[in-house]
Amino acid sequence: MNDNQKLLKAKSYLDKLANGINPVTNEIVPESDTINNIHISRCLFYISDVLRNVIEGNTGSPKKKSSKAPFSITAQQLASYPFTNEPITVTEITKNINALIDADEMKGLKTTSITNWLIEIDFLEYITDEKGKNHKFPTEKGTQLGILTQERLGMYGTYKVVLYNSNAQQFILDNIDAIATYNTAKKS
């Protein structure tokens, strides 16, 4: 494997990690995993961009992205959303939505925008575990909508993942404009 191939492989791994995917198994990591921390994800995207510049022969630091338009999506774009029979994570929902927009021209939707909005309207809530860590879980309203939890086995033992059935996914799409306002809001 030559140096350029090694750089391309490293960039591929960084891109997957930045998007919350285990680059070895191609599985989506739990939302509570450190790799999904927004600061780490941004760092990985930055380093991936540096590698892209190296691969392309640009030796300067990566250019600051031109200001992209805020996230928005049309009804026509949403009509192409790929619903599944199996419930999926909010990370997968976000990726499916972002795949429908022009990411070169527009900022993507953030997973936290969806979850923060669902918390605001009382479909999700934070529950503190015995170790003092906060986790998001569906409220009774959320469960009735089609937000559920599933126990999974991960590298560090069992954990609960929050999943969204097609009804909950449709609810998110139906309210995408309200969610988009959370995408542009700054954390206080």
Backbone hydrogen bonds, N-H to C=O, Kabsch-Sander energy under -0.5 kcal/mol:
donor,donor_aa,acceptor,acceptor_aa,energy
6,K,2,N,-2.2
7,L,3,D,-2.5
8,L,4,N,-2.4
9,K,5,Q,-2.4
10,A,6,K,-2.7
11,K,7,L,-2.7
12,S,8,L,-2.3
13,Y,9,K,-2.4
14,L,10,A,-2.5
15,D,11,K,-2.8
16,K,12,S,-2.2
17,L,13,Y,-2.7
18,A,14,L,-2.9
19,N,15,D,-1.3
20,G,17,L,-1.9
21,I,16,K,-2.9
22,N,27,E,-3.3
26,N,22,N,-2.7
29,V,20,G,-2.5
33,D,30,P,-2.0
36,N,33,D,-2.0
37,N,34,T,-2.2
41,S,37,N,-2.7
42,R,38,I,-2.4
43,C,39,H,-1.9
44,L,40,I,-2.6
45,F,41,S,-2.4
46,Y,42,R,-2.3
47,I,43,C,-2.6
48,S,44,L,-2.4
49,D,45,F,-2.0
50,V,46,Y,-2.1
51,L,47,I,-2.6
52,R,48,S,-2.4
53,N,49,D,-2.2
54,V,50,V,-2.2
55,I,51,L,-3.1
56,E,52,R,-2.4
57,G,54,V,-1.1
58,N,53,N,-2.8
59,T,57,G,-0.7
69,A,105,E,-2.4
78,L,74,T,-2.4
79,A,75,A,-1.6
80,S,77,Q,-1.7
81,Y,78,L,-2.0
83,F,81,Y,-1.4
88,I,164,Y,-2.0
93,I,89,T,-2.0
94,T,90,V,-2.6
95,K,91,T,-2.3
96,N,92,E,-2.5
97,I,93,I,-2.4
98,N,94,T,-2.9
99,A,95,K,-1.7
100,L,97,I,-1.7
101,I,98,N,-1.0
103,A,101,I,-1.1
105,E,102,D,-1.3
106,M,102,D,-1.7
107,K,69,A,-3.0
113,S,110,K,-0.7
114,I,110,K,-1.1
115,T,111,T,-2.3
116,N,112,T,-2.8
117,W,113,S,-1.7
118,L,114,I,-2.4
119,I,115,T,-2.2
120,E,116,N,-2.4
121,I,117,W,-2.0
122,D,119,I,-1.6
123,F,118,L,-3.4
124,L,118,L,-1.4
125,E,137,F,-2.5
127,I,135,H,-2.9
129,D,133,K,-2.8
132,G,129,D,-2.0
135,H,127,I,-2.2
137,F,125,E,-2.6
139,T,123,F,-1.8
143,T,139,T,-2.6
144,Q,140,E,-2.3
145,L,141,K,-1.6
146,G,142,G,-1.6
147,I,142,G,-2.7
148,L,146,G,-0.6
148,L,163,L,-2.6
150,Q,161,V,-2.2
152,R,159,Y,-3.3
154,G,152,R,-0.6
154,G,157,G,-3.2
157,G,154,G,-1.6
159,Y,152,R,-2.5
161,V,150,Q,-2.8
163,L,148,L,-3.7
164,Y,88,I,-2.7
165,N,146,G,-2.5
169,Q,165,N,-2.5
170,Q,166,S,-2.4
171,F,167,N,-2.0
172,I,168,A,-2.0
173,L,169,Q,-2.4
174,D,170,Q,-2.9
175,N,171,F,-1.1
175,N,172,I,-0.6
176,I,173,L,-1.4
179,I,175,N,-2.1
180,A,176,I,-2.5
181,T,177,D,-1.0
182,Y,178,A,-0.6
182,Y,179,I,-1.3
183,N,179,I,-0.9
184,T,180,A,-0.9
185,A,181,T,-0.8
